[in-house]
Amino acid sequence: MTDWETKEIRELKVGRYVNIDDEPCKIVSIDTSKPGKHGSAKANIVATSIFTGAKKSLVGPVSTKCQVPLIDKRKATILYTNGSEVSVLDAETNQEVVIEINDDHECSLEPGAEILYIVAMDRMKLL
């Protein structure tokens, strides 16, 4: 199973996701130009990495194929925290998963608390 699917740039929308430099990113803006006399319409996509927050851009014809990462949102229960990591029990698979604690998480990290986390391209992040 792949961690992404292929779509043309013209199919992308603001708020969705795209793979830029092997980094899953959330699209912030899309600007398209009209086709010129000798070429096709171009698109300029600005996105931010969902893991690092870094700003990335993608420029190309609207017919160019690009990778769209498959984002899996999951629920879990916190078992314990250990320094910069949190151990959780996934609600669907009943497997223990260790996730690095990111600075921008919005959930309580108390043992027994319910949290949401995402999995994209074999990486995890707390929501």
Backbone as a chain_set.jsonl record, in Angstrom:
{"seq": "MTDWETKEIRELKVGRYVNIDDEPCKIVSIDTSKPGKHGSAKANIVATSIFTGAKKSLVGPVSTKCQVPLIDKRKATILYTNGSEVSVLDAETNQEVVIEINDDHECSLEPGAEILYIVAMDRMKLL", "coords": {"N": [[0.845, -1.191, 0.0], [0.539, 2.196, -0.849], [1.543, 5.373, 0.525], [0.389, 7.561, -0.522], [-1.537, 9.186, -3.137], [-1.964, 9.838, -6.675], [-2.592, 12.915, -8.264], [-3.744, 15.486, -10.539], [-2.447, 18.838, -10.651], [-4.49, 20.722, -11.052], [-6.657, 19.616, -9.713], [-6.313, 20.045, -7.031], [-7.105, 21.653, -3.876], [-7.455, 24.498, -1.647], [-6.632, 23.981, 1.746], [-6.523, 21.275, 1.573], [-4.232, 18.496, 1.112], [-0.81, 18.084, -0.051], [2.102, 16.571, -1.449], [5.259, 17.828, -1.066], [8.574, 17.865, -1.845], [8.892, 15.303, -0.608], [7.482, 15.708, 1.752], [4.601, 15.841, 3.643], [2.206, 18.33, 3.14], [-0.009, 21.028, 4.041], [-2.214, 22.78, 2.013], [-2.057, 26.24, 1.559], [-2.494, 28.387, -0.203], [-3.526, 28.785, -3.633], [-2.558, 29.904, -6.712], [-3.475, 30.545, -9.989], [-2.475, 30.959, -13.374], [-3.622, 32.276, -16.489], [-3.818, 30.41, -19.576], [-1.128, 30.919, -21.832], [-0.028, 32.23, -25.04], [1.649, 30.269, -26.093], [1.599, 28.179, -24.321], [0.475, 26.171, -21.479], [-1.902, 26.673, -18.751], [-0.546, 27.802, -15.657], [0.237, 26.898, -12.266], [0.707, 28.104, -8.959], [1.487, 26.92, -5.957], [1.257, 27.367, -2.5], [2.236, 26.004, 0.529], [2.22, 24.55, 3.879], [4.321, 22.519, 5.86], [2.991, 19.71, 7.548], [4.275, 18.557, 9.639], [6.65, 19.992, 10.32], [6.033, 22.671, 9.968], [7.236, 24.248, 8.123], [7.392, 26.49, 5.337], [6.487, 25.775, 2.036], [6.719, 25.595, -1.574], [5.154, 24.934, -4.741], [5.412, 24.898, -8.162], [4.026, 24.774, -11.372], [2.71, 23.469, -14.545], [-0.887, 23.165, -14.768], [-1.664, 20.647, -15.491], [0.211, 18.903, -14.553], [1.163, 15.998, -12.797], [0.965, 15.228, -9.336], [1.883, 14.165, -6.006], [-0.447, 13.239, -3.524], [-0.655, 13.068, -0.148], [-1.901, 10.403, 1.914], [-3.812, 11.009, 4.619], [-4.298, 9.877, 7.807], [-6.507, 10.094, 10.363], [-6.597, 9.41, 13.763], [-7.925, 8.033, 16.852], [-6.934, 7.836, 20.269], [-5.92, 6.629, 23.539], [-4.199, 8.066, 26.199], [-1.453, 6.528, 27.71], [0.966, 6.941, 29.193], [3.4, 9.587, 29.785], [6.728, 10.262, 28.702], [9.221, 12.123, 29.134], [9.984, 13.687, 26.215], [8.19, 12.266, 24.767], [5.076, 10.545, 24.188], [3.129, 7.816, 25.202], [0.616, 5.982, 23.705], [-2.568, 4.26, 23.44], [-3.905, 2.94, 20.673], [-7.209, 3.389, 19.512], [-8.515, 1.867, 17.524], [-6.789, -0.266, 16.677], [-5.79, -1.285, 19.035], [-3.108, -1.195, 19.714], [-0.023, -0.287, 21.249], [1.415, 2.847, 20.825], [4.145, 5.011, 20.322], [4.567, 8.43, 20.38], [6.2, 11.389, 19.378], [6.173, 14.371, 21.289], [4.778, 17.261, 20.068], [5.198, 20.845, 19.862], [2.9, 22.317, 19.196], [0.619, 20.931, 19.935], [-2.822, 20.331, 20.849], [-4.079, 18.939, 22.79], [-4.824, 17.463, 26.037], [-2.312, 16.026, 28.067], [-2.671, 14.141, 30.035], [-2.603, 10.989, 31.705], [-4.911, 8.551, 30.585], [-6.491, 10.301, 29.182], [-8.373, 11.12, 26.225], [-7.151, 11.408, 22.935], [-6.407, 12.886, 19.704], [-4.605, 11.894, 16.834], [-2.488, 12.114, 13.936], [-1.522, 10.153, 11.097], [0.805, 10.11, 8.591], [2.533, 9.216, 5.782], [4.182, 7.338, 7.175], [4.806, 8.745, 9.48], [4.017, 10.346, 12.619], [1.819, 12.602, 14.405], [0.675, 14.563, 17.119], [-2.564, 15.988, 17.546]], "CA": [[0.0, 0.0, 0.0], [1.296, 3.455, -0.868], [1.139, 6.385, 1.49], [-0.085, 8.718, -1.278], [-2.179, 8.944, -4.425], [-1.545, 10.809, -7.682], [-3.625, 13.811, -8.8], [-3.241, 16.632, -11.286], [-2.436, 20.063, -9.851], [-5.788, 21.408, -11.171], [-7.62, 18.983, -8.811], [-6.012, 20.4, -5.645], [-7.875, 22.75, -3.296], [-6.923, 25.074, -0.415], [-7.051, 23.226, 2.919], [-6.206, 19.863, 1.345], [-2.82, 18.176, 1.3], [0.02, 17.769, -1.208], [3.459, 16.168, -1.115], [6.288, 18.683, -1.66], [9.884, 17.407, -1.379], [8.637, 14.162, 0.284], [6.966, 16.234, 3.01], [3.169, 16.119, 3.529], [1.955, 19.741, 3.418], [-1.376, 21.529, 3.913], [-2.225, 23.87, 1.041], [-2.479, 27.533, 2.095], [-3.051, 29.174, -1.312], [-3.266, 28.335, -4.998], [-2.73, 30.95, -7.717], [-3.322, 29.992, -11.341], [-2.407, 31.947, -14.441], [-4.338, 31.847, -17.693], [-2.912, 29.88, -20.591], [-0.535, 31.908, -22.719], [-0.087, 31.952, -26.47], [2.392, 29.059, -26.431], [1.716, 27.243, -23.206], [-0.721, 25.862, -20.697], [-2.062, 27.431, -17.511], [0.412, 27.434, -14.614], [-0.251, 27.039, -10.899], [1.687, 28.351, -7.91], [0.885, 26.436, -4.716], [2.0, 27.633, -1.268], [1.761, 25.063, 1.543], [3.067, 24.422, 5.062], [4.52, 21.137, 6.283], [2.17, 19.396, 8.716], [5.141, 18.092, 10.714], [7.643, 20.983, 10.745], [5.499, 24.02, 9.824], [8.02, 24.971, 7.115], [6.65, 26.942, 4.159], [6.994, 25.169, 0.803], [5.945, 25.992, -2.747], [5.169, 24.043, -5.897], [5.032, 25.656, -9.347], [4.031, 23.936, -12.565], [1.479, 23.458, -15.332], [-2.002, 22.575, -14.027], [-1.826, 19.242, -15.881], [1.277, 18.119, -13.931], [0.73, 15.079, -11.741], [1.692, 15.363, -8.084], [1.482, 13.208, -4.979], [-1.298, 13.716, -2.443], [-0.483, 12.095, 0.936], [-3.094, 9.892, 2.584], [-3.753, 11.414, 6.014], [-5.16, 9.026, 8.617], [-6.736, 10.655, 11.696], [-6.909, 8.315, 14.676], [-8.176, 8.315, 18.265], [-6.138, 7.004, 21.168], [-5.947, 6.946, 24.961], [-2.831, 8.242, 26.707], [-1.035, 5.605, 28.759], [1.906, 7.693, 30.027], [4.348, 10.437, 29.068], [8.112, 9.971, 29.066], [10.055, 13.208, 28.604], [9.462, 14.337, 25.014], [7.338, 11.319, 24.052], [3.864, 10.091, 24.855], [2.736, 6.464, 24.804], [-0.841, 5.946, 23.587], [-3.195, 3.025, 23.003], [-4.765, 3.242, 19.528], [-8.575, 2.915, 19.749], [-8.908, 0.874, 16.518], [-5.91, -1.438, 16.589], [-5.388, -1.681, 20.392], [-1.658, -1.284, 19.782], [0.64, 0.828, 21.917], [2.175, 3.648, 19.878], [4.905, 6.091, 20.956], [4.558, 9.608, 19.513], [6.955, 12.526, 19.896], [5.289, 15.486, 21.647], [5.049, 18.479, 19.31], [4.892, 22.063, 20.61], [1.604, 22.902, 18.865], [-0.504, 20.02, 20.198], [-3.93, 21.011, 21.523], [-4.748, 18.005, 23.692], [-4.288, 17.256, 27.373], [-1.411, 14.874, 28.079], [-2.88, 13.399, 31.27], [-2.903, 9.569, 31.474], [-6.336, 8.249, 30.494], [-7.174, 11.279, 28.329], [-8.567, 10.768, 24.82], [-6.475, 12.346, 22.041], [-6.407, 12.62, 18.272], [-3.31, 12.035, 16.196], [-2.526, 11.806, 12.508], [-0.447, 9.346, 10.531], [1.014, 10.448, 7.184], [3.835, 8.787, 5.263], [4.889, 6.648, 8.255], [5.139, 9.67, 10.559], [2.858, 10.632, 13.461], [1.795, 13.903, 15.082], [-0.487, 14.831, 17.968], [-3.375, 17.148, 17.154]], "C": [[0.883, 1.245, 0.0], [0.726, 4.428, 0.148], [0.587, 7.626, 0.802], [-0.815, 8.258, -2.53], [-1.749, 10.043, -5.387], [-2.745, 11.597, -8.19], [-2.961, 14.884, -9.641], [-3.341, 17.871, -10.406], [-3.796, 20.77, -9.908], [-6.845, 20.84, -10.227], [-7.425, 19.378, -7.349], [-6.828, 21.594, -5.189], [-7.194, 23.236, -2.014], [-7.49, 24.286, 0.768], [-6.809, 21.735, 2.783], [-4.702, 19.676, 1.451], [-2.124, 17.847, -0.016], [1.416, 17.404, -0.702], [4.443, 17.103, -1.819], [7.611, 18.279, -1.033], [9.755, 16.278, -0.345], [8.175, 14.597, 1.676], [5.463, 16.49, 2.834], [2.876, 17.55, 3.997], [0.475, 20.067, 3.239], [-1.347, 22.755, 3.016], [-2.815, 25.135, 1.655], [-3.11, 28.387, 0.996], [-2.659, 28.55, -2.65], [-3.553, 29.499, -5.929], [-2.526, 30.313, -9.078], [-3.287, 31.142, -12.339], [-3.156, 31.393, -15.644], [-3.339, 31.297, -18.702], [-2.407, 30.994, -21.494], [-0.637, 31.464, -24.164], [0.576, 30.611, -26.821], [2.434, 28.037, -25.295], [0.413, 27.027, -22.473], [-0.773, 26.751, -19.454], [-1.068, 26.911, -16.475], [-0.24, 27.646, -13.248], [0.927, 27.259, -9.959], [1.009, 27.982, -6.593], [1.818, 26.76, -3.556], [1.38, 26.739, -0.198], [2.706, 25.074, 2.733], [3.137, 22.947, 5.461], [3.682, 20.853, 7.525], [3.018, 18.917, 9.891], [6.101, 19.158, 11.217], [7.119, 22.414, 10.706], [6.25, 24.844, 8.789], [7.156, 25.306, 5.903], [7.3, 26.351, 2.907], [6.146, 25.647, -0.359], [6.156, 24.997, -3.879], [4.649, 24.846, -7.077], [5.076, 24.713, -10.54], [2.745, 24.056, -13.346], [0.369, 22.731, -14.57], [-2.223, 21.103, -14.38], [-0.754, 18.328, -15.273], [0.701, 17.234, -12.835], [1.601, 15.286, -10.508], [1.149, 14.348, -7.083], [0.646, 13.901, -3.915], [-1.196, 12.68, -1.323], [-1.823, 11.662, 1.515], [-2.927, 10.176, 4.073], [-4.769, 10.583, 6.791], [-5.291, 9.644, 10.004], [-7.218, 9.531, 12.6], [-7.154, 8.819, 16.09], [-7.337, 7.362, 19.096], [-6.336, 7.471, 22.604], [-4.511, 7.022, 25.45], [-2.568, 7.244, 27.827], [-0.093, 6.308, 29.73], [2.764, 8.594, 29.147], [5.744, 10.133, 29.593], [8.991, 11.039, 28.424], [9.399, 13.863, 27.402], [8.574, 13.409, 24.192], [6.118, 10.966, 24.886], [3.519, 8.709, 24.305], [1.213, 6.41, 24.823], [-1.3, 4.565, 23.142], [-4.187, 3.383, 21.907], [-6.14, 2.601, 19.736], [-9.0, 1.825, 18.769], [-8.097, -0.404, 16.6], [-5.522, -2.013, 17.949], [-3.886, -1.927, 20.508], [-1.109, -0.07, 20.516], [1.536, 1.525, 20.907], [2.882, 4.758, 20.653], [5.011, 7.239, 19.956], [5.368, 10.712, 20.178], [5.989, 13.678, 20.165], [5.708, 16.72, 20.866], [4.564, 19.694, 20.101], [3.481, 22.58, 20.376], [0.418, 21.961, 19.105], [-1.562, 20.74, 21.026], [-4.584, 20.137, 22.588], [-4.062, 17.951, 25.06], [-3.427, 16.002, 27.364], [-1.498, 14.095, 29.392], [-3.159, 11.935, 30.946], [-4.411, 9.315, 31.53], [-7.11, 9.192, 29.595], [-7.279, 10.752, 26.897], [-7.886, 11.832, 23.959], [-6.72, 11.964, 20.596], [-4.974, 12.761, 17.779], [-3.445, 11.658, 14.735], [-1.311, 10.967, 12.127], [-0.377, 9.698, 9.055], [2.422, 10.04, 6.8], [4.728, 8.229, 6.369], [5.402, 7.576, 9.344], [3.865, 10.001, 11.324], [2.997, 11.999, 14.118], [0.535, 14.017, 15.903], [-1.253, 16.026, 17.423], [-3.746, 17.976, 18.372]], "O": [[1.851, 1.333, 0.755], [-0.425, 4.312, 0.569], [0.341, 8.638, 1.458], [-0.725, 7.098, -2.931], [-1.224, 11.071, -4.958], [-3.786, 11.023, -8.509], [-1.773, 15.165, -9.485], [-4.2, 17.955, -9.529], [-4.217, 21.36, -8.913], [-7.84, 21.512, -9.958], [-8.278, 19.08, -6.513], [-7.203, 22.447, -5.994], [-6.452, 22.491, -1.374], [-8.677, 23.961, 0.794], [-6.881, 21.003, 3.77], [-3.982, 20.597, 1.838], [-2.755, 17.394, -0.971], [1.849, 17.878, 0.349], [4.457, 17.163, -3.048], [7.759, 18.342, 0.187], [10.436, 16.3, 0.681], [8.454, 13.918, 2.664], [5.079, 17.274, 1.966], [3.247, 17.936, 5.105], [-0.209, 19.473, 2.406], [-0.549, 23.666, 3.23], [-3.92, 25.12, 2.199], [-4.132, 29.035, 1.22], [-1.626, 27.893, -2.783], [-4.665, 30.028, -5.939], [-1.532, 29.623, -9.306], [-3.968, 32.154, -12.176], [-3.302, 30.18, -15.791], [-2.164, 31.664, -18.691], [-3.156, 31.895, -21.872], [-1.257, 30.447, -24.472], [0.127, 29.907, -27.725], [3.249, 27.115, -25.332], [-0.615, 27.619, -22.801], [0.171, 27.478, -19.147], [-0.785, 25.714, -16.427], [-1.147, 28.465, -13.096], [2.0, 26.682, -10.136], [0.069, 28.652, -6.164], [3.014, 26.471, -3.609], [0.161, 26.712, -0.03], [3.842, 25.538, 2.633], [2.14, 22.226, 5.404], [3.66, 21.66, 8.454], [2.534, 18.872, 11.022], [6.352, 19.233, 12.419], [7.699, 23.293, 11.345], [5.937, 26.018, 8.594], [6.304, 24.518, 5.494], [8.518, 26.42, 2.742], [4.999, 26.055, -0.174], [7.181, 24.32, -3.963], [3.561, 25.416, -7.005], [6.028, 23.95, -10.709], [1.788, 24.672, -12.877], [0.639, 21.795, -13.816], [-2.899, 20.387, -13.641], [-0.805, 17.112, -15.456], [-0.14, 17.666, -12.046], [2.81, 15.491, -10.612], [0.092, 13.752, -7.291], [0.974, 14.997, -3.46], [-1.602, 11.534, -1.513], [-2.761, 12.454, 1.596], [-2.016, 9.652, 4.714], [-5.958, 10.586, 6.471], [-4.311, 9.716, 10.746], [-8.135, 8.789, 12.247], [-6.666, 9.879, 16.482], [-7.062, 6.233, 18.689], [-6.85, 8.562, 22.853], [-3.7, 6.146, 25.152], [-3.353, 7.125, 28.768], [-0.313, 6.283, 30.941], [2.85, 8.403, 27.934], [5.926, 9.794, 30.762], [9.451, 10.872, 27.294], [8.371, 14.526, 27.541], [8.24, 13.723, 23.05], [6.123, 11.072, 26.113], [3.605, 8.465, 23.101], [0.587, 6.748, 25.828], [-0.538, 3.8, 22.551], [-5.191, 4.047, 22.165], [-6.236, 1.426, 20.09], [-9.771, 0.941, 19.141], [-8.655, -1.502, 16.594], [-4.981, -3.116, 18.016], [-3.445, -2.761, 21.299], [-1.653, 1.03, 20.42], [2.323, 0.879, 20.214], [2.289, 5.376, 21.538], [5.479, 7.057, 18.833], [5.248, 10.947, 21.381], [5.09, 13.935, 19.365], [6.845, 17.179, 20.977], [3.639, 19.592, 20.907], [2.909, 23.219, 21.26], [-0.661, 22.166, 18.548], [-1.25, 21.642, 21.803], [-5.549, 20.561, 23.223], [-2.903, 18.334, 25.218], [-3.78, 15.017, 26.717], [-0.527, 13.466, 29.814], [-3.888, 11.657, 29.994], [-5.098, 9.812, 32.422], [-8.267, 8.923, 29.271], [-6.399, 10.037, 26.417], [-8.029, 13.026, 24.223], [-7.181, 10.862, 20.298], [-4.225, 13.624, 18.236], [-4.39, 10.975, 14.34], [-0.243, 11.053, 12.733], [-1.376, 9.601, 8.342], [3.392, 10.471, 7.423], [5.893, 8.608, 6.483], [6.341, 7.227, 10.06], [2.768, 9.95, 10.769], [4.098, 12.493, 14.358], [-0.545, 13.626, 15.461], [-0.656, 16.967, 16.899], [-4.427, 18.993, 18.243]]}, "num_chains": 1, "name": "protein.A"}
